[in-house]
Amino acid sequence: MEEPSGRIGKTDGEFSVAQFFQNGGYEYVRRYVGIDEAIRAYQFYTNNVAARFGMVVKVIVTDGGDDTNMEWQYGRGMVYPTKEVIERSLAEQEANKTEE
């Protein structure tokens, strides 16, 4: 079934969290969890000892369509969504509320 977004088989409400290491390897630390669990894992894996010392160089949260929803990088912090993307999203949400 094709959706308006163009993605096929998109799954809403399922998120995965992966951490990437200096050596190029990676591991999924959560798979197919709800948004609350994904955010808790993202916060943990971006603030633990491995992240602070640079052993972990990137942490991402992806949705069921495999789109990146959040990204943290060692030495840079959260790089996605950017401040501009967050502000635009909040403005769109506010505009949708006034239309209802």
Rosetta constraint file for C-alpha pairs under 8 A:
AtomPair CA 1 CA 8 HARMONIC 5.94 0.50
AtomPair CA 1 CA 9 HARMONIC 6.37 0.50
AtomPair CA 2 CA 6 HARMONIC 6.18 0.50
AtomPair CA 2 CA 7 HARMONIC 6.16 0.50
AtomPair CA 2 CA 8 HARMONIC 4.76 0.50
AtomPair CA 2 CA 9 HARMONIC 7.04 0.50
AtomPair CA 3 CA 7 HARMONIC 5.82 0.50
AtomPair CA 3 CA 8 HARMONIC 6.28 0.50
AtomPair CA 3 CA 9 HARMONIC 7.89 0.50
AtomPair CA 3 CA 10 HARMONIC 7.89 0.50
AtomPair CA 7 CA 65 HARMONIC 7.15 0.50
AtomPair CA 9 CA 65 HARMONIC 7.50 0.50
AtomPair CA 10 CA 64 HARMONIC 5.81 0.50
AtomPair CA 10 CA 65 HARMONIC 4.75 0.50
AtomPair CA 11 CA 63 HARMONIC 7.59 0.50
AtomPair CA 11 CA 64 HARMONIC 4.49 0.50
AtomPair CA 11 CA 65 HARMONIC 6.13 0.50
AtomPair CA 12 CA 63 HARMONIC 7.31 0.50
AtomPair CA 12 CA 64 HARMONIC 5.98 0.50
AtomPair CA 12 CA 65 HARMONIC 7.92 0.50
AtomPair CA 13 CA 33 HARMONIC 7.66 0.50
AtomPair CA 13 CA 34 HARMONIC 5.70 0.50
AtomPair CA 13 CA 35 HARMONIC 6.68 0.50
AtomPair CA 13 CA 63 HARMONIC 7.43 0.50
AtomPair CA 13 CA 64 HARMONIC 7.23 0.50
AtomPair CA 14 CA 31 HARMONIC 7.94 0.50
AtomPair CA 14 CA 32 HARMONIC 4.67 0.50
AtomPair CA 14 CA 33 HARMONIC 5.21 0.50
AtomPair CA 14 CA 34 HARMONIC 5.38 0.50
AtomPair CA 14 CA 35 HARMONIC 7.14 0.50
AtomPair CA 14 CA 63 HARMONIC 5.86 0.50
AtomPair CA 14 CA 64 HARMONIC 5.27 0.50
AtomPair CA 15 CA 30 HARMONIC 7.87 0.50
AtomPair CA 15 CA 31 HARMONIC 6.43 0.50
AtomPair CA 15 CA 32 HARMONIC 4.98 0.50
AtomPair CA 15 CA 33 HARMONIC 5.19 0.50
AtomPair CA 15 CA 34 HARMONIC 6.02 0.50
AtomPair CA 15 CA 35 HARMONIC 6.36 0.50
AtomPair CA 15 CA 38 HARMONIC 6.25 0.50
AtomPair CA 15 CA 61 HARMONIC 6.65 0.50
AtomPair CA 15 CA 62 HARMONIC 5.55 0.50
AtomPair CA 15 CA 63 HARMONIC 4.40 0.50
AtomPair CA 15 CA 64 HARMONIC 5.94 0.50
AtomPair CA 16 CA 28 HARMONIC 7.06 0.50
AtomPair CA 16 CA 29 HARMONIC 7.68 0.50
AtomPair CA 16 CA 30 HARMONIC 5.23 0.50
AtomPair CA 16 CA 31 HARMONIC 4.31 0.50
AtomPair CA 16 CA 32 HARMONIC 5.45 0.50
AtomPair CA 16 CA 33 HARMONIC 6.47 0.50
AtomPair CA 16 CA 38 HARMONIC 6.60 0.50
AtomPair CA 16 CA 61 HARMONIC 5.63 0.50
AtomPair CA 16 CA 62 HARMONIC 5.28 0.50
AtomPair CA 16 CA 63 HARMONIC 6.40 0.50
AtomPair CA 16 CA 64 HARMONIC 7.86 0.50
AtomPair CA 17 CA 28 HARMONIC 5.72 0.50
AtomPair CA 17 CA 29 HARMONIC 5.67 0.50
AtomPair CA 17 CA 30 HARMONIC 5.05 0.50
AtomPair CA 17 CA 31 HARMONIC 6.57 0.50
AtomPair CA 17 CA 38 HARMONIC 6.32 0.50
AtomPair CA 17 CA 41 HARMONIC 7.08 0.50
AtomPair CA 17 CA 42 HARMONIC 6.73 0.50
AtomPair CA 17 CA 59 HARMONIC 7.10 0.50
AtomPair CA 17 CA 60 HARMONIC 5.64 0.50
AtomPair CA 17 CA 61 HARMONIC 4.54 0.50
AtomPair CA 17 CA 62 HARMONIC 6.47 0.50
AtomPair CA 18 CA 26 HARMONIC 6.81 0.50
AtomPair CA 18 CA 27 HARMONIC 5.52 0.50
AtomPair CA 18 CA 28 HARMONIC 4.12 0.50
AtomPair CA 18 CA 29 HARMONIC 5.56 0.50
AtomPair CA 18 CA 30 HARMONIC 7.07 0.50
AtomPair CA 18 CA 59 HARMONIC 5.63 0.50
AtomPair CA 18 CA 60 HARMONIC 5.46 0.50
AtomPair CA 18 CA 61 HARMONIC 6.70 0.50
AtomPair CA 19 CA 26 HARMONIC 5.57 0.50
AtomPair CA 19 CA 27 HARMONIC 5.65 0.50
AtomPair CA 19 CA 28 HARMONIC 6.45 0.50
AtomPair CA 19 CA 29 HARMONIC 7.04 0.50
AtomPair CA 19 CA 45 HARMONIC 7.39 0.50
AtomPair CA 19 CA 56 HARMONIC 6.57 0.50
AtomPair CA 19 CA 57 HARMONIC 7.65 0.50
AtomPair CA 19 CA 58 HARMONIC 5.75 0.50
AtomPair CA 19 CA 59 HARMONIC 4.38 0.50
AtomPair CA 19 CA 60 HARMONIC 6.63 0.50
AtomPair CA 20 CA 24 HARMONIC 6.72 0.50
AtomPair CA 20 CA 25 HARMONIC 5.91 0.50
AtomPair CA 20 CA 26 HARMONIC 4.19 0.50
AtomPair CA 20 CA 27 HARMONIC 6.69 0.50
AtomPair CA 20 CA 56 HARMONIC 5.67 0.50
AtomPair CA 20 CA 57 HARMONIC 5.76 0.50
AtomPair CA 20 CA 58 HARMONIC 5.03 0.50
AtomPair CA 20 CA 59 HARMONIC 6.22 0.50
AtomPair CA 21 CA 25 HARMONIC 5.36 0.50
AtomPair CA 21 CA 26 HARMONIC 5.82 0.50
AtomPair CA 21 CA 55 HARMONIC 5.83 0.50
AtomPair CA 21 CA 56 HARMONIC 4.52 0.50
AtomPair CA 21 CA 57 HARMONIC 5.51 0.50
AtomPair CA 21 CA 58 HARMONIC 7.15 0.50
AtomPair CA 22 CA 54 HARMONIC 7.48 0.50
AtomPair CA 22 CA 55 HARMONIC 5.70 0.50
AtomPair CA 22 CA 56 HARMONIC 6.26 0.50
AtomPair CA 22 CA 57 HARMONIC 6.01 0.50
AtomPair CA 29 CA 41 HARMONIC 7.67 0.50
AtomPair CA 30 CA 38 HARMONIC 7.03 0.50
AtomPair CA 30 CA 41 HARMONIC 7.35 0.50
AtomPair CA 32 CA 64 HARMONIC 7.55 0.50
AtomPair CA 33 CA 37 HARMONIC 6.17 0.50
AtomPair CA 33 CA 38 HARMONIC 6.31 0.50
AtomPair CA 34 CA 38 HARMONIC 6.25 0.50
AtomPair CA 35 CA 39 HARMONIC 6.10 0.50
AtomPair CA 36 CA 40 HARMONIC 6.27 0.50
AtomPair CA 37 CA 41 HARMONIC 6.17 0.50
AtomPair CA 38 CA 42 HARMONIC 6.07 0.50
AtomPair CA 38 CA 61 HARMONIC 6.98 0.50
AtomPair CA 39 CA 43 HARMONIC 6.12 0.50
AtomPair CA 40 CA 44 HARMONIC 6.19 0.50
AtomPair CA 41 CA 45 HARMONIC 6.01 0.50
AtomPair CA 42 CA 46 HARMONIC 6.03 0.50
AtomPair CA 42 CA 59 HARMONIC 6.99 0.50
AtomPair CA 42 CA 60 HARMONIC 7.40 0.50
AtomPair CA 42 CA 61 HARMONIC 7.11 0.50
AtomPair CA 43 CA 47 HARMONIC 6.24 0.50
AtomPair CA 44 CA 48 HARMONIC 5.96 0.50
AtomPair CA 45 CA 51 HARMONIC 6.77 0.50
AtomPair CA 45 CA 59 HARMONIC 7.08 0.50
AtomPair CA 46 CA 51 HARMONIC 5.61 0.50
AtomPair CA 46 CA 52 HARMONIC 7.76 0.50
AtomPair CA 46 CA 59 HARMONIC 6.69 0.50
AtomPair CA 46 CA 72 HARMONIC 6.94 0.50
AtomPair CA 47 CA 51 HARMONIC 5.99 0.50
AtomPair CA 47 CA 52 HARMONIC 6.43 0.50
AtomPair CA 48 CA 52 HARMONIC 6.28 0.50
AtomPair CA 49 CA 53 HARMONIC 6.17 0.50
AtomPair CA 50 CA 54 HARMONIC 6.15 0.50
AtomPair CA 50 CA 55 HARMONIC 4.99 0.50
AtomPair CA 50 CA 56 HARMONIC 5.57 0.50
AtomPair CA 51 CA 55 HARMONIC 5.95 0.50
AtomPair CA 51 CA 56 HARMONIC 4.76 0.50
AtomPair CA 51 CA 57 HARMONIC 6.79 0.50
AtomPair CA 51 CA 74 HARMONIC 6.77 0.50
AtomPair CA 52 CA 74 HARMONIC 7.71 0.50
AtomPair CA 54 CA 74 HARMONIC 6.06 0.50
AtomPair CA 56 CA 74 HARMONIC 7.11 0.50
AtomPair CA 57 CA 73 HARMONIC 5.56 0.50
AtomPair CA 57 CA 74 HARMONIC 4.76 0.50
AtomPair CA 58 CA 71 HARMONIC 7.08 0.50
AtomPair CA 58 CA 72 HARMONIC 5.49 0.50
AtomPair CA 58 CA 73 HARMONIC 4.45 0.50
AtomPair CA 58 CA 74 HARMONIC 6.18 0.50
AtomPair CA 59 CA 71 HARMONIC 5.77 0.50
AtomPair CA 59 CA 72 HARMONIC 5.20 0.50
AtomPair CA 59 CA 73 HARMONIC 6.69 0.50
AtomPair CA 60 CA 68 HARMONIC 6.67 0.50
AtomPair CA 60 CA 69 HARMONIC 7.45 0.50
AtomPair CA 60 CA 70 HARMONIC 5.52 0.50
AtomPair CA 60 CA 71 HARMONIC 4.45 0.50
AtomPair CA 60 CA 72 HARMONIC 6.46 0.50
AtomPair CA 61 CA 68 HARMONIC 5.83 0.50
AtomPair CA 61 CA 69 HARMONIC 5.50 0.50
AtomPair CA 61 CA 70 HARMONIC 5.09 0.50
AtomPair CA 61 CA 71 HARMONIC 6.60 0.50
AtomPair CA 62 CA 66 HARMONIC 5.32 0.50
AtomPair CA 62 CA 67 HARMONIC 5.24 0.50
AtomPair CA 62 CA 68 HARMONIC 4.39 0.50
AtomPair CA 62 CA 69 HARMONIC 5.44 0.50
AtomPair CA 62 CA 70 HARMONIC 7.24 0.50
AtomPair CA 63 CA 67 HARMONIC 5.57 0.50
AtomPair CA 63 CA 68 HARMONIC 6.71 0.50
AtomPair CA 63 CA 69 HARMONIC 6.79 0.50
AtomPair CA 69 CA 80 HARMONIC 7.27 0.50
AtomPair CA 69 CA 81 HARMONIC 7.01 0.50
AtomPair CA 70 CA 78 HARMONIC 7.49 0.50
AtomPair CA 70 CA 79 HARMONIC 7.77 0.50
AtomPair CA 70 CA 80 HARMONIC 5.18 0.50
AtomPair CA 70 CA 81 HARMONIC 5.87 0.50
AtomPair CA 71 CA 78 HARMONIC 5.78 0.50
AtomPair CA 71 CA 79 HARMONIC 5.71 0.50
AtomPair CA 71 CA 80 HARMONIC 4.96 0.50
AtomPair CA 71 CA 81 HARMONIC 7.21 0.50
AtomPair CA 72 CA 76 HARMONIC 7.36 0.50
AtomPair CA 72 CA 77 HARMONIC 5.21 0.50
AtomPair CA 72 CA 78 HARMONIC 4.13 0.50
AtomPair CA 72 CA 79 HARMONIC 5.65 0.50
AtomPair CA 72 CA 80 HARMONIC 7.09 0.50
AtomPair CA 73 CA 77 HARMONIC 5.32 0.50
AtomPair CA 73 CA 78 HARMONIC 6.39 0.50
AtomPair CA 73 CA 79 HARMONIC 6.81 0.50
AtomPair CA 78 CA 82 HARMONIC 7.80 0.50
AtomPair CA 81 CA 85 HARMONIC 5.80 0.50
AtomPair CA 81 CA 86 HARMONIC 6.36 0.50
AtomPair CA 82 CA 86 HARMONIC 6.34 0.50
AtomPair CA 83 CA 87 HARMONIC 6.15 0.50
AtomPair CA 84 CA 88 HARMONIC 6.09 0.50
AtomPair CA 85 CA 89 HARMONIC 6.09 0.50
AtomPair CA 86 CA 90 HARMONIC 6.16 0.50
AtomPair CA 87 CA 91 HARMONIC 6.15 0.50
AtomPair CA 88 CA 92 HARMONIC 6.16 0.50
AtomPair CA 89 CA 93 HARMONIC 6.18 0.50
AtomPair CA 90 CA 94 HARMONIC 6.17 0.50
AtomPair CA 91 CA 95 HARMONIC 6.14 0.50
AtomPair CA 92 CA 96 HARMONIC 6.15 0.50
AtomPair CA 93 CA 97 HARMONIC 6.32 0.50
AtomPair CA 94 CA 98 HARMONIC 6.55 0.50
AtomPair CA 95 CA 99 HARMONIC 6.46 0.50
AtomPair CA 96 CA 100 HARMONIC 6.52 0.50
